[in-house]
């Protein structure tokens, strides 16, 4: 299984509030890079903070000089303003459930720092540097899993806020110096979906890699059954040029060393769907991943805080605070749901190929790739194990965006449940990995039994060599648990081919 241990940072990521890619969020979360706030971006934070204090001192600004939620019309007396921020953080730091793993919290810290550098929050600049210091030292606050319904990760971020203020525990490295958070900082800090976005970025990274690795496994299975390359021919996909399907077909030709226009097979006229429809099923997963990445990238570089603070500029002669619903994550929830459904299709196709590998009419081997003993079961159980894992994946792919909630005395009468979609996407990776690992174990066994020699210069040949070196060659009926566990780790290496 993939490791999420924090490594020694080896490179720098400049956070500028405008151009942070998903890949850098993943590197910061895993500790393989350290953040540096951009100089111009810090200037934006300074201007925004000055403007926010001016606005809160002279008028009604939500969460700064008023309460929040259903208390939005209650003014905060100036005599109580100093304590209002901490009281807001304390009351909202009520996330529940298990503590989240470090890499998910680090992703949240990185995204929140970058969003603040977009310059719309009106938060004191030292908070940004404190978040960057925590990322560099490996420190992360204790944050619990439940508290958001997709309209802001306020409970998780309030726990982060209290940690920054010195009232909530940190784990890992040395925590940053405590921050003097007040009424002008509290809501500005927690008005974000940084945890949901961090979890989404991590889930996208793992699932995209697994989809790519699954295509390598599918190529091994195709060779094991003497499958046709015709389904991947360039003319087929030029005639129906969906971007993802076209790209998957091209990569399949690359993996297999197939020509642009392969000759028709001498045997069966066409293969089962598990082999023939890889571009048509993996392609939508690739398109969905691309759409999700674009959506996350916009959000992690967005000033989506409510209210949005706009300092004095050449076009804006006085500072302004805009109250809005830009934090609502319908776009993210829908794209996460779309992606998981597409991934589930790819996983289902893997179980179809696994069934084909157990079929003597396709492999010309014994049923279930068994040895020579009478009535041996071979890899029969892998179909059941993969089916069970696919059941979990199917459950995690239920659309979270169908959820509904009415909160805070009816003031917030809708919820995107993007937070649930992100958690489901993280959980989907483990189930998907096991489904494909079962196919890989069977494909390698079939190739060995047929003594097929794959050109080691081809990517599919290198994949076979990697698997052949570590998977147990014993064909006797025996438990296959360890084989599948080994195969799950191989999938990460297939992305290097």
N, C-alpha and C positions, 0 to 999 in steps of 0.2 A: 504494500500500500504506500502511497506517496507520503513523504515526510514533510512535516510542517515545522521542523525545528528551526530556530533562528540561527543563521550562519553569520560569520564575520562579514560586515558590509564590504563589498569589493568595488563599488562604483557609486557615483553621485547622481541623484535625481533632483533637478531644479524644479521646485514648485512655484509656478507663476500664476496660478488661478485661471489659466486659459488653455493650456495644451497638454495636460497630464494624460497619458494613455493608460489603458487598462493594464497593459503589460507591466508598467512601472508601479502601479498599485500592488500587483502581485509580488513584485520584487521587494517593495518596501514591507509588505506584510510578512514575507518569508525571511526578512533580514539580510538579503543579499545586496541591498543598496541602502544608502543613507540619504535623507532629504536635506536640501538647502533651500530656504525661502528666497525667491527672486527679489532683487533690490527694488525694481519698479513696483512689483506686487505689494511689497511692504509699505511703500509710499501710499498706495491705494488704501490699505488697511488704516493707516494713520489718518488720512483725509476722511474716511468713512467714520472712524471713531469720533473725531472732532465734530463732524456733522451730527452724529447721533446724540451726543451730549447736548449740543445746542438745541436740537429739536425737542428732546425730552424736557429740557429746562423751560422751554417757552410754550409748549403745547401738549396735547394729548397724543401719546405714541403708545401703541399697543405693547403691553408687556414691560414697558419701561416706566411710564407714568400711570398705567392702568393695570388691572388684573388680567388674567388670561382665560380663554375658554368662555364659559357662561359668566365669568366675572369681568368680562371685557369692558363693561361700562362703569366699573367701580374704580374711582381714581385712587392713586396712592399718594397720601399726603407727603409733602416734601420732607417733613420731619422723619418719615419712615422709609424714605427712599434708599438710604444706605443699607438697611437690612432686607429690603424687598427682594433683591437678587438672590441672596442665600436662602431665604425662606422659599422662594420659587424652586430653586434647585433641590432643597431638602424634600419638599412636598412631592416633587416629580421623580425623584430617584427611587422609584418603586418597582423597577424591573424584577421579575421573578423567574424561577426555574433554575436550571444548572448554570454555573459560570461558563462563559464562552471560552473556546480555546484562544491562545495568544494570537495566532495569525489572523483570526477574524477581527479581534479588537485592534490589532495594528493596522489592518486595512481601514478600519473606521477612523483611526487617528490620522492616517495619511490623507484620506479623502476630506476629512473636516478641515485640516490645515489648508489644503489646496482650495477648498471652497471659500474659506475666510479670505484667502489671498485674492479672490475675485473682486473683493472690495464692496460688497453690498450689505454686510452684517452689522457694521458699526460696533465692532468689538475691539477691546484694547489690544494693541499689537503684540504685547508680551505673551499673550495666549498662544499665538502662532509659533513663536520661538520655543515656548514650553512644549508644545506638541512635537515639534521637530527634535527637541532634546530627548524626549521620551522615546521616540522612534530610534534615535541613534544609540541610546543606552540599552535598549531592549526592555524598558519598563512599559507596563500596560496596566490600566486600572482594572479592577474586578468589575465585570459587566455581565449581567444575567440575560438569559435568552428571550424571555417574553416581556413585551411592554409596548409593542408597536402594532398598529393596524394599517400601516401604509400611508399615514398622514403626518409623518414625522416620527423619528426615533427618539422621542423626548425622554423616555424613562432611561434608556441606555446612555444617552448623552448627558442626562442630569447626573448619573453616576460618574461619568467622566468629569463633569464639572465640579462635583464635590471632591473628587480626587485631586483635581487641579488646585482646589481651594485648601487642600490639606485635611479634608474631613472624611475621606473614603480610601480604602487600601489600594496600594499598587502591588504588582508582582513583577518578577523579572529583575531588570537592572535598576540603576539609581533613578528615582523619580525626579522630575524637575522641581525647581523652587516653587513654593506655594504662591498662588495668584490671588490678589485682593479683588475678588469678583463682587460687583455690586449690581444695582438695578439696571445699569447700562450694559451689562455683560451677560446676564443669566439667560434671558430668552434668546439673545443673539447667538449664544453658544449652542443651545439645544434645538434651535429652529432648523432642522436638517434631517435628512434621511441617510446620513453617512454610514451607519451600520448596515442597513439594507443594501446600500450600494457596494460596500466592501464585500459583503457576502455574495452579492451577485457577480462581482468581478472574479472572485475566487472560484465560484461555481462555473462561470463561463470558461475560465482557463482550464479547469479539469475536464469538463465535458467536451470542450472543443478538441482537446488532446485525445480523449478516448474515442471520439468519433473518427479522428484521423487514424488512430491505431487499429480501430475495427476494420477500416478499409484494407490495411495490411493483412489482417487475419483472414478477411474475405478472399484476398488474392491467394493465400496459402490453401484455403479450402477449394477454390476454383481449380487449382492445379491438382489437388488430391482426387477430384472427380473428373479430370480431363475436360474441364469446362471450356466453353467457346469464348474467344476474345471479341466476337462479333458485337456483343451488346455494348462494348466500350468504343466501338469504331467512331472516328471523328465525324463521318457523314451523318451518322444517326443523331448526334447531338448538335451538329450544325443545323440540322433540319428542325430542331426544337430547342432553341438556345437559351434555356433557363441557366443563369450564371452558375449556380451551384452544381447542377447536374453536369454541365459542360466541364467544369473544373474537376469534378470527381472522376468523370470518364477519362480525362487527360491524365490525371494522377494514376488511375488504374493501369493505363497503357504504360506509364513510366515504371510503376512497380513491377509489372509483369514483363517488361521489354516487348510489348506488343506493338506491331506497326499501326500506322494511322488507319490503314484499310486492310485488316486481317483477312486471310482466306477462310472460306466457310469450313466448318469442321467435317470430318469424314464420318463421324458417328451420328449421335442423335442430332436432330435438326435444331433444337433449342433447349436451353437449360431451365430448371425450375426458377421461380421468381427470386429465391435467395441469392442466386448468382446473376440472373439476367437483369434484375431491377436495382442493383446497387446504386447506379447513378441517380435513378429516379427517386430513391428513398434517402440516400445519404446527401444528395444535392439539396433538398429542402432543409435538412439539418444544418448544412453549411450556410445556406442563405439566412436561416433563422439566427445562427450564431453571429453572422455579420451585422444583422439588424440589431441584435441585442448589444453588441459591442458599440455600435454608433449611439444607441440610446444611453448606455452607461457613460460613455465618454462625454456626452453633452451634460449629463447630470453632475458628474464629478468636477466639472469645470464651470459650474453654474453658481451664480449668486441667487439662490432661491429662498433666502430667508424672508420671513414675514414678521415685521414689515421690511421692505427693501429700502435701504438708506442710500440716497443719492446726494453726494456732496455738491458744493458749489463748483460749477464748471463754466466754460465759455458759453455753453448753450443753456446752462441751468444757473440762473443768477442767484438763487438761494437754495439751501439744502432742502430736501423733501423726503418724506417717508411715505411709501406706497404700501397700503394694506391689500393683500392679494391671496390667491390660492396656489401659487407656483410650487409649493411643496407637495402638492397632490401627485402621487406616482402612478396614475393610470397607465401612462405610456410604458413604464418599466414593468408593471404587473402583467400587462398583456403580452409584452415581448418575452418575458420569462416563461409565461404559460405556453406561448407558441413554441419556444425553444425546447421545453421539456417534452411536449407532445411529439415534436420532430425527432428528438433523441430516442424516444420510446419506439418509434417506427423503426429506427436503425437497429435497436436492440432486438425487436421482434424478428427482424430479418436474420439476425445472427442465430436465433433459435431455429429458424427454418433451415439454415445451412447445417447446423448441428444434426438435425433430423436426417438431412440428406447424406451426411457422412456415415450414418448408421445403416444406410440402405445399400445392400449388395448390388442391386441393379445399377447403381451409380459408381460405386467404388471398385466393384469386382472383388471385394473382400468378404470375409465372414460378417454376418449381422452383428452390429454394435462393435465392429472392429475387434472382435474377440480373438483369443489365441486358438490353438488347435484342439483344445479339450472340448468334449461334447457338451452342448448347451451352456457354454460359457457366456457370461453377461457383458464382458468387456467394459465399454464406456456407457452402457445403457443408463446408469444412474445420472449421468451428466445432463441428460434431457430433463430429468425431474428437478435437479438442482438449479439448472438455468431457468426453468419455468418458475420455480419459487422466487428466484431473484427478480425475474421479470415481473412477477406479481407485485413485489414491492415497488419497482420502478413505475409500474402502471398506476399504483395508488399515489405515488408522489407526483405524478403528472396530472392529477385532477386539477382543473383550473382554479387557482386561488382567487382570481379576479371575480369569481361568482359570489364571493363573500359579501356580507353587508353588516353594517353596524351604525347605530345612532347613539352618540355620546355627548357628554357634557350638557345635559338638560336640553338636548335636541339642537344645540347650536351647530354641532358637527354631525350632519345627518347622512353622511356617506363615507365609505372607506375603500381604499383600493386593494388592501391586503397584499401589497407588494412585498411586505416583510415576510409573510407566509410563503409567497412564491419564491423568495430568495432562500429561505430555509429548506423548502422542498427541493430546490435545485441542488443545494449542497448535498442533501441526503441521496439524491438520485445517482450521484457519481459512484458511490460504493456498490449499489445494486447493478448498475450498468457494467462496471468493471468485472463483476463476477459472471455476468451473462457471457461476455466476450471471452473471458478466460476459459470457460467451459468449451467454447468452440475451438479455441487455440489448442487445448490439450488434445482434442479429437483430431484436428487437422494434422498436427505433427505426428500423431500415431498412424494416421492413414498414409501419410507420405513415407514414413519409415517402413510400414508394412509393404508398400508398393515399391520400395527401394527406388523412388524417383529421385533423380539427381538434378538439382536446381542450380543453374549457373550462379556461382557465388558473387559474380560481378553485378548481378541484378539486385535491386533492393529486396525483392521477395526472397532471393537466395540468401542474402545477409540476415533477413528475419528468421529464416529457417535455421541457419547456423546458430544464431543466438539461442533459439528455443531448444534445438537439438543438444546443445551443450549442457543444459541445466535440467531438462525434463527427464524423469525416470524412464528408461526404455523397456522396463519389465512389462510384458504383455499379460501376465497371469492376472486372474481375478484378484483384486486387492483394493483397499481404500484409495480413493483418488483425491482426497482432501488436500494433501500436501502438493500434489501436482497442480491443482487449481490455484492454490495460494502462490506458488512459484510463478504461474502464468500471469497472475495479476500484476506482479512487479515487472514482468517482461514488457507489458503494454507501454510503460513509460519509455522504454528504450526504443520502441518501434517508431517513436516520433523523431528519432535522430536519423532515420533512413532517408 
